[in-house]
Amino acid sequence: MYDVIIVGSGPAGISASIYVKRRKLSVLVISTKNSALEKTEKIENYYGFEKGITGKELYNNGINQAKNLGVELINDEVVSLKFLENFEVETINSKYEAKAVILATGTNRNAPDIKGIKEFEGKGVSYCAICDAYFYKSKDVAVLGNGNYAIYEMEQLKPIVNSVTILTNGSKIIENRHEDLQVIEKPIKEVKGNNKIEEVQFEDNTKKSISGIFIAQGIASSSDLARQIGARIENNNIVVDENMQTTVPGLFACGDCTGGLLQISKSVYEGALAGLSVLKDIKL
Amino acid sequence: MSVVNLNSENFTNEVLEENLPVLIDFWASWCGPCRMMAPVVDEIASSMEGSLKVGKVNIDENPELAEKYGVMSIPTFIVIKNGKETGRTIGVQAKEEILKLL
């Protein structure tokens, strides 16, 4: 078991890891290395670089700095976060436990923009398979997504529901790991129903009857993981107190996922604060 | 007033024939977000004593009540006044947000 697990290796996650590691706690950073920072061409508004710096360079510098301090980093995708006696972090390849968790995956910029999704939230649209699968016993449901997160949610649903179809909404599904995986890759036009979802209509005007649709697009974001465990979210931002603690004790969040300025300086500050707060929180 | 455990037997008496507004928390033991909301629900029950009744429906034990109210996601919070639903909200939220339903 680790003292602290940090999800995300951007400026917030790495700053937090540095503060935690310097106090000799065990810390694991889990990341898909799919950072918004890495894709930023040139940064000219961050302190201390007279000619600016590329996002990739700054991102890699941060990771190397953490590694040099002895922070353990792994490249994996977190698909589930639970609290039993400790925090349980499940990735595609493994499971880890920690006394505290810091969420720092950045913001989810790929919320579904499909007609009917918002309208049917709680009436067939769900963001958490483990929470809501019960209500779809023996029914036909769909998971919206095309990656490992969608496949994980599908696996949670499969033992309970009658059938699960993955809807990729025009994207290609990742390498098919299941022979019996049902996938529809056609773009979606809208989700329809009366009081609750009844069908999905595709752009080519074909339809599929379903009773529920579980949203699991892209990689599970900090807000997806926070929602699974029961931390409060407002406007897709994780609600934190002045110490970066979420409404779940021992669970912290920092960086873009808490809203406000989407700037490196803000992420570095919040990461430092989250790291220091964890130190106070963990009973050594 | 403590939180009342609701079921099919006591639902009419405790909720539908109740003069006070009733806040119902639909929950399950395996639902992490529901567990996180439990202290908030308890706090509402004690702070609103005398003006609000607070009840809980365990959906594993009372699936028929979840079905009756069309609950498809938990936690779901429903307010009933004079036997009729007057407000509903889903998911983890602040005490103030739930009180806005009243």
HADDOCK unambig.tbl for C-alpha pairs under 7 A between the chains (distance, minus, plus):
assign (segid A and resid 122 and name CA) (segid B and resid 72 and name CA) 5.97 0.50 0.50
assign (segid A and resid 122 and name CA) (segid B and resid 73 and name CA) 5.61 0.50 0.50
assign (segid A and resid 122 and name CA) (segid B and resid 90 and name CA) 6.91 0.50 0.50
assign (segid A and resid 123 and name CA) (segid B and resid 72 and name CA) 6.17 0.50 0.50
assign (segid A and resid 124 and name CA) (segid B and resid 72 and name CA) 6.85 0.50 0.50
assign (segid A and resid 131 and name CA) (segid B and resid 31 and name CA) 5.56 0.50 0.50
assign (segid A and resid 131 and name CA) (segid B and resid 74 and name CA) 6.61 0.50 0.50
assign (segid A and resid 132 and name CA) (segid B and resid 72 and name CA) 6.77 0.50 0.50
assign (segid A and resid 132 and name CA) (segid B and resid 73 and name CA) 5.17 0.50 0.50
assign (segid A and resid 132 and name CA) (segid B and resid 74 and name CA) 6.62 0.50 0.50
assign (segid A and resid 135 and name CA) (segid B and resid 72 and name CA) 5.48 0.50 0.50
assign (segid A and resid 228 and name CA) (segid B and resid 33 and name CA) 6.92 0.50 0.50
assign (segid A and resid 229 and name CA) (segid B and resid 32 and name CA) 5.35 0.50 0.50
assign (segid A and resid 229 and name CA) (segid B and resid 33 and name CA) 5.66 0.50 0.50
assign (segid A and resid 230 and name CA) (segid B and resid 32 and name CA) 5.83 0.50 0.50
assign (segid A and resid 230 and name CA) (segid B and resid 33 and name CA) 3.59 0.50 0.50
assign (segid A and resid 230 and name CA) (segid B and resid 36 and name CA) 5.92 0.50 0.50
assign (segid A and resid 230 and name CA) (segid B and resid 92 and name CA) 6.08 0.50 0.50
assign (segid A and resid 231 and name CA) (segid B and resid 92 and name CA) 6.74 0.50 0.50
assign (segid A and resid 232 and name CA) (segid B and resid 92 and name CA) 5.43 0.50 0.50
assign (segid A and resid 232 and name CA) (segid B and resid 93 and name CA) 5.65 0.50 0.50
